[in-house]
Amino acid sequence: MRWGGNAYAESTVVYGRALTADAANNISAWSNDDVKAKGTAKNVWIGTMTIDPAHGLYGTGNGSRSGVLTFDHTANSIQTFDLVYDNLVNAQSAGNYGYMKIGSDIEIKSDQINQNGEVIINGTSYPISNCNKKNINRGGDLWTIHIEINTASNTLNALTLTGNVGGTKAASFTLSEPTALSASATFDKVEVGAYRAKYKVFVALQSIKITEEAQAVTTVPYTINYTNGGNTLKTVTGNNIIGATVSAEKAIDVDGTKYILESTEVPSMTIKATDNILNVPVRKPYTATLNVTKNINGTATTTSTTLTETDDHEAVWSYAFPIYAKGSDGVYYKTDATTFGESGTFTDGETIDKTVEYNTADNDIVFFNEGEANESNNIVNYNYSNGYDGHVKGQNARNRGISVGTLEAGRYSFDVVFTGVHGRSLGLRHASDDPIVSIQSTKKGESSTEFTLDSSTSDLFINGANDQKDAKKTNQSEDFDYVVIKRVNNVSAEVDATSSLTSFCSTSTVTVPEDVIIYIATANDANTVTLNRVDTKVIPANTGVILYSAVTGAKTLTVGGTADASLYASNIFKAATSAVTAGDNTYALIKGQQSFAKVAEGVTIPAGKAYLEATANGKLNISFGGATTGISSISSEATADSNAPMYNLAGQRVNSSYKGVVIKNGRKFINK
């Protein structure tokens, strides 16, 4: 007898396979007829597994593998499963895991993501001894597994697991006591498979034997009364077999009002021949109010949340917030906090007030996304912006993922805080193009790279890809904490207040403001160089120019832009991309003057400036083509006669104390 007066018969082998046949025990050898790719046939493994003479039911490859066996189950029977599972999956990549599912409620898992082995029974996980981070990577470990289930009472009677590698430290598990399965448990399927995160997966089932013993069972009625304050709120009746365990629900609904158990333990009873009545006290869950005020640069907004005690009597609250938040002025502000959330417990009717301050502006940030914000279930975690991850889902189109919108021309940094090492990547792309920039998750924590947009670009999306080498694809998800796109510090130039000029060069392509005019130098003859206006606002990288603006002072030049190299083909300015030592015939713009002078040999021309090299024997005349600035010509200092008389533009003779435009020797000058 197995259960209070219920008889059972001889066991019947429902299904049996092994590396070699054992006719005496109704075990057949594995054959190719045991697997099919598709279908609904019973006693056949449907899926992506194959048959291998050395391994049995075998799954390997660069993708996940699985096979599902469906068989005819006898109701109210005692089921036994005897299996030899080949734990090959563990010889491969972190992130892979192998598994075996018995019915709907039992799973045995060798998990490289969490670095452990576990038995999962009706949603509860139990660790497999000696199957942890230290020794999980031992490929070829054979697990001998025995399982016994009473399908009449939905009870797992026994489960043992023993590995054959490691001696006294071999993997092992023994169920300590019979454990209830769910009321909806099913018992007619077995699934074996492996999940692939990286590289190949390997999983195998060397042998399996399924037996069932029919039981003659007696079914009797039972009643569960849910009560509150002496009043019965709800009555549930049913029938079950003698010896089975019936448990109360953790929560019930009565006319739209929720009630939970008063006890932290779930009441239950073992079904007897008569008098099966279970009275269960219940109460309303505790509630509280959580007010979180977000103060961004002096502007406060408050979000109120009603907290409700869980079915498991957890009266807890938590709130989390990102490291950056956008203010009403469109600027991102950084929180003053060093941790990004808080949690605690509450009492019935309590009001909890919390404030988060954002006071530090970061004008360079143009886009920020918190990983958790992409989760449909609105994950709230204590480590928000500090290690907990959300993810961008795999897509089958480039115009999906996390929408960035439009970025203006310029240079940017793309910063991602990864929470795992998956070998996949996160990239930014235009909706119809290949990635503009991509970062592979080769390490946990922050990774950064830079990119340049030559023009304003709309329809930008962040999405995942297989890996750095195949970043064009978007069919992989990727986990991350948060991603930030920032402007890289733009280039500046100082237009002199007196001369309205400055010489300039940059190692990056830059775009000048609207009020700035670009000039290049072209050679006319041996003693004169003409400055010609360039009809563009973009200066190519490593190109020397003169900048003019009627509005003097500091100018911010945006990194990026589409440069037309043909406009600069005749330019003879040299670019001092790093400090340059003047040679015998080096000329440079004099600070505060609209004139070029020969630089003494050995003097350093600073980086970021333009200069000329000429053979003018100390005489070099410079003139503006088109006289755009109102100054028709500029003489070199070497050609200017300091004793010649000076006249203002009205023709009046002036002395050296006169400030402004003067005429000397028929040429115009700026006199300081």
C-alpha positions in Angstrom: 0.0 0.0 0.0 1.3 3.5 -0.8 -1.6 5.7 0.3 -4.2 5.1 3.1 -5.9 1.9 1.7 -5.2 2.6 -2.0 -3.9 -0.6 -3.7 -1.5 -0.6 -6.6 -0.6 -3.1 -9.3 2.5 -4.2 -11.0 4.5 -1.4 -12.7 4.5 -1.0 -16.5 7.3 0.4 -18.6 5.8 3.3 -20.5 9.0 4.3 -22.3 12.6 3.0 -22.2 15.8 3.9 -24.1 19.5 3.4 -23.5 22.8 3.1 -25.3 22.4 -0.6 -25.5 19.1 -2.6 -25.5 17.9 -4.5 -22.4 15.0 -6.6 -23.5 14.5 -8.1 -20.0 13.6 -4.6 -18.7 11.8 -3.4 -21.8 14.6 -1.0 -22.8 15.4 -0.4 -26.4 18.6 1.0 -27.9 18.4 4.6 -29.2 17.6 4.8 -32.9 17.2 7.6 -35.4 13.4 6.9 -35.4 13.3 8.2 -31.9 13.6 11.9 -33.0 11.6 14.1 -35.3 11.9 17.8 -36.1 8.2 18.5 -36.0 4.9 16.8 -35.3 2.7 15.6 -32.5 3.6 11.9 -32.4 3.8 10.3 -29.0 6.9 8.3 -27.8 9.1 10.4 -30.2 11.3 13.3 -29.2 10.1 16.3 -31.1 12.6 19.2 -31.6 16.3 19.8 -32.5 17.9 16.8 -30.7 19.6 14.0 -32.6 20.8 10.4 -31.8 24.5 9.8 -31.2 25.8 6.3 -30.5 28.2 7.5 -27.8 25.8 9.9 -26.1 22.2 8.8 -26.8 19.7 11.6 -27.2 22.1 14.4 -28.1 22.0 18.2 -28.7 24.9 20.3 -29.9 25.5 23.4 -32.0 25.6 27.2 -32.1 22.0 27.5 -31.0 19.8 26.3 -28.3 18.6 22.6 -28.5 15.6 20.8 -27.1 13.5 17.7 -27.5 10.1 16.9 -26.0 8.7 13.5 -25.4 4.9 13.0 -24.9 3.6 9.7 -23.7 0.3 8.2 -22.6 -0.1 8.7 -18.9 -2.4 6.6 -16.6 -4.3 8.8 -14.3 -3.8 8.4 -10.5 -0.7 6.3 -11.0 2.7 6.1 -9.3 5.2 7.3 -11.9 8.9 6.6 -11.7 11.7 8.0 -13.9 15.2 6.6 -14.0 17.6 8.6 -16.1 21.3 9.0 -16.8 21.9 12.7 -17.8 25.2 13.6 -19.5 26.1 17.1 -18.1 28.2 18.0 -21.2 26.9 21.6 -21.4 29.2 22.7 -18.6 32.4 22.3 -20.7 31.4 25.4 -22.6 30.6 29.1 -22.1 29.3 30.9 -19.1 25.7 31.7 -19.9 24.9 28.3 -21.3 22.7 25.9 -19.3 21.4 22.4 -19.7 18.0 21.3 -18.3 15.6 18.4 -18.0 11.8 18.9 -17.3 9.6 16.2 -15.9 6.0 17.0 -16.4 5.0 20.6 -15.7 6.3 21.1 -12.2 9.8 19.5 -12.0 13.0 20.8 -13.6 16.7 19.8 -13.1 19.0 22.5 -14.3 22.8 22.9 -14.7 23.0 26.7 -14.9 26.1 28.5 -16.1 24.4 31.9 -15.9 24.0 31.7 -12.2 26.9 29.4 -11.7 25.0 26.6 -10.0 22.9 23.5 -10.4 19.4 23.4 -9.0 16.3 21.3 -8.7 13.1 23.3 -9.2 9.9 21.9 -7.8 6.6 23.8 -8.3 8.6 27.0 -8.7 10.8 26.6 -5.6 14.6 26.2 -6.2 16.7 23.7 -4.3 20.5 23.7 -4.8 22.4 20.6 -6.1 25.3 20.0 -3.7 28.8 20.4 -5.2 27.4 22.0 -8.3 28.6 25.5 -7.9 31.0 28.1 -9.4 34.0 26.1 -8.1 33.2 22.8 -9.8 30.4 23.3 -12.4 32.8 23.3 -15.3 33.5 19.6 -15.3 32.2 18.3 -18.6 31.2 14.7 -18.9 29.7 14.5 -15.5 27.0 11.8 -15.6 24.0 12.4 -13.3 22.0 9.3 -12.3 18.5 10.5 -11.4 15.6 8.8 -9.8 12.1 10.4 -9.5 8.9 9.1 -8.0 5.5 10.9 -8.3 2.1 10.1 -7.0 -0.1 11.6 -9.7 -3.2 10.9 -7.7 -2.3 13.2 -4.9 0.0 15.5 -7.0 2.9 14.7 -4.7 6.6 14.3 -5.5 7.5 11.4 -3.3 11.2 11.1 -4.1 14.0 12.7 -6.1 17.7 11.7 -5.9 20.6 12.8 -8.1 24.2 11.5 -8.0 27.1 12.6 -10.1 30.0 10.3 -11.1 32.8 13.0 -11.1 34.4 14.4 -8.0 34.4 11.4 -5.6 33.1 12.6 -2.3 32.5 16.0 -3.9 30.3 14.6 -6.7 27.1 16.5 -7.5 24.2 15.2 -5.4 20.6 15.9 -4.3 18.1 14.1 -2.2 14.5 15.3 -1.6 14.1 15.5 2.2 10.3 14.8 2.3 7.4 14.4 -0.1 6.6 17.7 -1.7 3.2 18.9 -3.1 3.0 19.8 -6.7 0.6 22.3 -8.1 -3.1 21.5 -8.5 -2.7 21.9 -12.2 0.4 19.8 -12.6 0.6 17.6 -15.7 2.5 14.3 -16.0 2.7 13.2 -19.6 5.9 15.0 -20.9 9.6 15.0 -20.6 11.8 17.7 -22.1 15.6 17.7 -22.4 17.6 20.6 -23.8 20.3 23.3 -23.6 20.2 27.1 -23.8 23.0 28.7 -25.7 24.4 32.0 -24.7 27.8 31.8 -26.5 29.8 29.2 -28.4 28.4 25.7 -28.7 26.0 23.8 -26.4 26.3 20.1 -25.5 23.6 18.1 -23.7 22.7 14.4 -23.8 20.4 11.9 -22.2 22.2 8.5 -22.1 19.2 6.5 -20.8 15.6 6.9 -19.6 13.1 4.5 -18.2 9.5 5.6 -17.3 7.2 3.3 -15.4 3.7 3.7 -14.0 1.8 1.7 -11.4 -2.0 2.1 -11.5 -3.7 2.8 -8.2 -7.2 2.1 -7.0 -8.1 5.3 -5.1 -10.9 6.4 -2.9 -12.2 10.0 -3.4 -14.0 11.9 -0.7 -15.4 15.5 -0.3 -13.7 18.3 1.6 -14.6 21.9 2.6 -12.5 25.0 3.2 -14.1 28.0 5.0 -12.4 31.4 4.8 -13.4 33.5 7.9 -13.0 37.0 9.1 -14.1 38.2 12.6 -16.2 35.1 13.1 -17.9 35.5 9.7 -17.5 33.0 6.8 -16.6 35.1 3.8 -16.1 32.3 1.3 -16.6 28.5 1.2 -14.7 26.2 -1.3 -15.7 22.5 -1.7 -14.1 19.8 -3.7 -13.1 16.1 -3.8 -9.7 14.4 -3.4 -8.3 11.0 -2.6 -7.8 9.8 0.9 -4.2 10.6 2.0 -3.8 13.6 -0.3 -2.9 17.0 1.1 -5.2 20.0 0.4 -4.0 23.5 1.1 -5.7 26.9 1.4 -5.2 29.7 -1.1 -2.9 32.5 0.0 -5.4 35.1 -1.1 -9.1 35.2 -2.0 -11.4 37.7 -3.6 -14.8 38.5 -2.0 -17.0 40.9 -4.1 -13.9 42.7 -5.4 -12.2 42.9 -2.0 -8.9 41.1 -1.5 -8.2 39.1 1.7 -5.0 37.3 2.7 -4.2 34.7 5.3 -3.8 35.8 8.9 -1.1 33.1 9.3 2.2 33.3 7.7 2.0 29.5 7.2 -0.4 28.2 4.6 -3.0 26.0 6.4 -3.5 22.5 5.0 -5.2 19.2 5.9 -4.6 15.6 5.0 -7.7 14.1 3.5 -9.4 11.4 5.7 -12.4 9.2 5.1 -14.7 11.7 6.8 -14.9 15.2 8.4 -12.6 17.0 6.0 -13.2 20.7 7.0 -10.5 23.4 7.1 -11.3 26.8 8.7 -8.9 29.5 7.5 -8.8 33.0 9.1 -8.2 35.8 6.6 -7.8 39.6 6.8 -7.4 42.6 4.4 -3.8 43.4 3.4 -2.0 46.3 5.0 -1.8 49.4 2.8 0.4 52.6 3.0 1.2 55.6 0.8 4.7 56.3 -0.6 5.3 59.9 -1.8 8.5 60.4 -3.8 9.4 64.0 -4.7 11.9 64.6 -7.5 13.4 68.0 -7.3 15.2 68.9 -10.6 17.0 72.3 -10.4 14.4 73.7 -8.1 11.3 72.3 -9.8 9.6 69.6 -7.7 7.2 66.9 -8.8 5.7 64.3 -6.5 4.6 60.8 -7.4 2.4 59.0 -5.0 2.1 55.2 -4.9 -0.3 53.1 -2.8 1.6 50.2 -1.2 -0.2 46.9 -0.6 1.0 44.0 1.5 1.8 40.9 -0.6 0.1 37.5 -0.4 3.3 36.3 1.4 2.9 39.0 4.1 5.6 41.2 2.7 4.8 44.8 3.7 7.7 46.4 2.0 8.3 49.6 0.0 11.1 50.6 -2.3 11.7 53.4 -4.8 14.5 53.8 -7.3 15.7 56.6 -9.5 18.1 57.2 -12.3 21.4 58.9 -12.0 20.3 61.7 -14.5 17.0 63.4 -15.0 16.0 66.0 -17.6 14.7 69.3 -16.3 12.0 71.5 -17.7 14.8 73.5 -19.4 15.8 70.5 -21.4 19.1 70.1 -19.5 20.0 66.8 -17.8 20.9 67.1 -14.1 22.8 64.6 -12.0 21.4 63.4 -8.7 23.2 64.4 -5.5 22.7 60.8 -4.2 25.4 58.2 -4.2 23.0 55.3 -4.0 20.0 55.1 -6.3 17.1 54.0 -4.2 15.9 53.0 -0.8 13.6 50.3 0.6 12.0 49.4 3.9 8.9 48.0 5.5 5.6 49.8 6.3 2.7 49.5 8.8 -0.9 49.7 8.0 -2.0 53.2 7.1 1.5 54.7 7.1 2.6 57.6 4.9 6.2 57.6 3.7 7.8 60.7 2.2 11.1 60.7 0.3 12.9 63.3 -1.8 15.5 63.0 -4.6 17.6 66.0 -5.5 19.0 66.8 -9.0 21.1 69.9 -8.8 24.2 69.4 -11.0 23.7 70.3 -14.6 25.5 68.4 -17.4 24.9 70.5 -20.5 26.9 68.0 -22.6 24.3 65.1 -22.2 22.0 64.9 -25.2 20.4 61.5 -24.4 20.1 59.2 -21.4 18.3 55.9 -21.0 17.9 53.8 -17.9 17.9 50.1 -18.7 15.1 49.3 -16.3 12.9 51.9 -18.0 12.7 49.5 -21.0 11.1 46.7 -18.9 7.4 46.2 -19.4 6.9 45.2 -15.8 8.5 48.5 -14.5 11.2 46.9 -12.4 12.0 48.9 -9.3 15.3 47.9 -7.7 17.6 49.3 -5.0 20.4 49.3 -7.5 18.7 51.4 -10.2 21.5 53.2 -12.1 23.9 51.3 -9.9 24.3 47.8 -11.3 20.8 46.4 -11.9 19.9 45.8 -15.5 17.2 46.2 -18.0 17.7 45.4 -21.6 16.9 46.3 -25.2 15.1 43.5 -26.9 16.3 41.8 -30.0 14.6 43.3 -33.1 14.1 42.2 -36.7 14.3 45.8 -38.1 16.7 48.7 -37.7 14.0 51.2 -36.9 13.2 49.6 -33.6 14.7 49.5 -30.1 15.3 52.5 -27.9 14.4 55.7 -29.8 17.1 58.4 -29.6 15.4 60.8 -32.0 17.6 63.5 -33.6 21.2 64.4 -33.0 22.8 67.5 -34.5 26.1 67.5 -36.3 29.0 67.1 -33.9 31.2 64.7 -32.1 29.7 62.6 -29.3 30.7 60.0 -26.8 28.6 56.8 -26.5 28.8 55.4 -22.9 27.3 52.1 -21.8 27.3 50.5 -18.4 27.1 46.8 -19.1 25.9 44.4 -16.4 27.2 41.2 -18.0 29.7 39.8 -20.4 27.7 38.3 -23.2 29.9 39.1 -26.2 27.0 40.8 -27.8 27.0 44.6 -28.5 24.9 47.7 -28.2 24.9 50.1 -31.0 23.4 53.4 -32.3 22.1 53.4 -35.9 20.0 55.3 -38.2 16.7 53.6 -38.9 17.8 52.4 -42.3 21.6 52.2 -42.0 24.3 50.1 -40.5 25.6 51.1 -37.0 27.1 54.6 -36.5 28.8 53.3 -33.4 28.8 50.0 -31.5 30.3 48.7 -28.2 30.7 45.0 -27.4 30.0 43.8 -23.9 33.5 42.4 -23.2 33.5 43.6 -19.5 31.1 44.6 -16.8 30.9 48.3 -16.0 31.4 51.3 -18.2 32.6 51.2 -21.8 32.9 54.2 -24.0 33.7 55.2 -27.6 33.3 58.3 -29.7 31.6 59.0 -33.0 31.0 62.0 -35.3 27.9 63.1 -37.1 28.6 65.3 -40.1 25.1 66.5 -40.3 21.9 66.6 -38.3 20.6 63.0 -38.2 17.1 61.9 -37.3 15.4 58.5 -36.7 18.2 57.2 -34.5 17.8 54.0 -32.5 19.8 52.0 -30.0 19.5 48.2 -30.4 21.5 45.1 -29.8 23.5 43.0 -32.2 25.1 39.5 -32.3 28.6 40.7 -31.6 31.1 43.4 -32.6 32.0 41.6 -35.9 28.4 41.2 -36.9 27.0 44.5 -35.5 24.8 45.0 -38.6 22.2 42.6 -37.3 19.7 43.7 -34.7 18.3 40.3 -33.6 20.0 40.1 -30.2 19.0 41.6 -26.9 21.6 43.1 -24.7 21.6 43.8 -20.9 22.8 47.1 -19.5 22.4 49.4 -16.6 22.2 52.7 -18.5 23.5 54.4 -21.7 24.5 58.1 -22.1 25.2 60.0 -25.2 27.3 63.2 -24.6 28.7 66.0 -26.7 32.4 65.8 -26.8 34.0 69.1 -25.9 33.8 71.3 -29.0 36.7 73.3 -30.3 37.0 77.0 -29.4 38.8 79.9 -31.1 39.4 83.4 -29.8 38.7 86.2 -32.4 41.0 89.1 -31.5 39.1 92.2 -30.3 41.3 94.6 -32.3 42.0 92.8 -35.5 38.8 90.8 -35.8 41.0 87.9 -36.9 42.6 84.7 -35.7 44.5 81.9 -37.4 43.2 78.4 -36.8 43.5 74.7 -37.4 42.1 71.5 -35.8 42.7 67.8 -36.0 38.9 67.3 -36.4 36.5 68.6 -39.0 34.7 71.5 -37.5 31.8 73.8 -38.3 32.1 77.5 -37.5 29.2 79.7 -36.2 27.2 81.8 -38.7 29.0 85.1 -37.8 32.5 83.7 -38.7 34.0 83.8 -42.2 36.7 81.4 -43.3 39.7 82.5 -45.4 42.3 80.5 -47.1 45.6 81.7 -48.5 46.5 81.4 -52.2 49.8 82.5 -53.9 49.6 85.2 -56.5 53.3 86.0 -57.0 56.5 85.8 -55.0 55.7 88.7 -52.7 51.9 88.7 -52.2 49.5 86.2 -50.8 45.7 86.7 -51.2 43.2 85.6 -48.6 40.1 84.3 -50.3 36.8 83.7 -48.6 35.6 80.1 -48.7 31.9 79.7 -49.3 31.3 77.2 -46.5 31.1 76.9 -42.7 33.0 73.7 -42.5 36.8 73.4 -42.1 38.4 70.0 -42.9 40.6 68.4 -40.4 44.3 69.4 -40.4 43.7 72.6 -42.5 45.1 76.0 -41.7 42.8 79.0 -42.2 42.1 82.6 -41.1 38.9 83.3 -39.3 37.2 86.7 -39.4 34.2 87.9 -37.4 32.8 91.4 -36.7 31.7 90.0 -33.3 34.9 89.3 -31.6 35.7 87.1 -28.6 35.4 83.4 -27.9 33.8 81.2 -30.6 32.6 77.7 -30.2 33.2 75.5 -33.3 31.2 72.3 -33.5 33.1 69.2 -34.1 31.7 67.5 -37.2 30.2 68.6 -40.5 30.6 67.7 -44.2 33.7 69.3 -45.6 34.2 70.0 -49.3 37.9 69.4 -49.8 37.8 71.0 -53.3 37.2 74.4 -51.7 40.6 74.2 -50.0 42.6 72.7 -52.9 44.5 76.0 -53.5 45.1 76.7 -49.8 48.8 77.3 -48.9 48.3 77.8 -45.2 50.1 75.2 -43.1 48.3 73.7 -40.1 50.1 73.5 -36.8 48.2 70.5 -35.4 51.0 70.3 -32.9 53.6 72.9 -31.9 55.8 73.8 -34.8 59.3 75.3 -34.7 59.6 78.2 -37.1 62.1 77.8 -40.0 63.9 80.4 -42.1 60.9 81.7 -44.0 57.9 81.2 -41.6 55.2 83.8 -41.4 52.4 84.1 -38.8 49.5 86.4 -37.9 50.5 88.9 -35.3 48.2 89.0 -32.3 46.1 92.2 -32.3 47.1 93.2 -35.8 45.9 92.6 -39.3 49.4 91.8 -40.5 51.7 88.9 -41.0 55.3 89.0 -39.9 58.3 86.8 -40.4 58.8 84.6 -37.3 62.3 84.4 -36.0 63.9 81.1 -36.7 63.5 78.7 -33.7 60.4 80.4 -32.3 57.5 78.0 -31.5 54.2 78.4 -33.3 51.5 77.0 -30.9 49.2 74.1 -31.9 45.9 75.1 -33.3 47.3 77.9 -35.5 47.9 78.4 -39.2 51.2 79.7 -40.7 52.9 80.3 -44.0 56.1 79.3 -45.5 57.4 81.7 -48.2 60.6 82.8 -49.9 60.0 86.6 -49.9 63.3 87.7 -48.6 61.6 89.3 -45.6 58.9 90.9 -47.7 55.4 89.4 -47.9 52.3 91.3 -48.8 48.9 89.9 -47.9 45.6 91.1 -49.4 42.0 90.2 -49.0 40.3 89.0 -52.2 36.9 90.8 -52.5 37.7 93.2 -49.6 35.0 91.5 -47.5 36.2 92.9 -44.2 36.5 96.5 -45.4 40.3 96.2 -45.3 41.6 95.9 -48.9 45.1 94.8 -48.1 47.4 94.0 -45.3 51.2 94.5 -45.4 53.7 92.3 -43.7 55.5 94.0 -40.8 58.7 93.5 -42.8 57.5 95.8 -45.6 56.0 98.6 -43.5 58.0 101.9 -43.3 57.5 103.1 -39.8 58.7 106.7 -40.7 56.2 107.2 -43.5 53.3 109.7 -42.7 49.9 108.3 -41.7 46.5 109.6 -42.8 43.0 108.6 -41.6 40.2 107.7 -44.0 39.2 111.4 -44.2 42.6 112.3 -45.6 43.8 114.0 -42.4 47.4 113.4 -41.3 47.5 111.7 -37.9 50.3 110.7 -35.6 51.1 107.3 -33.9 48.6 108.0 -31.1 45.7 107.7 -33.5 43.8 104.5 -33.2 42.0 102.8 -36.1 42.4 102.4 -39.8 45.1 104.5 -41.3 46.8 104.9 -44.7 50.5 104.6 -45.0 52.5 104.3 -48.2 49.2 103.9 -50.1 48.1 100.9 -48.0 45.6 100.6 -45.2 46.6 99.5 -41.7 45.1 99.0 -38.3 46.9 101.3 -35.9 46.6 100.2 -32.2 
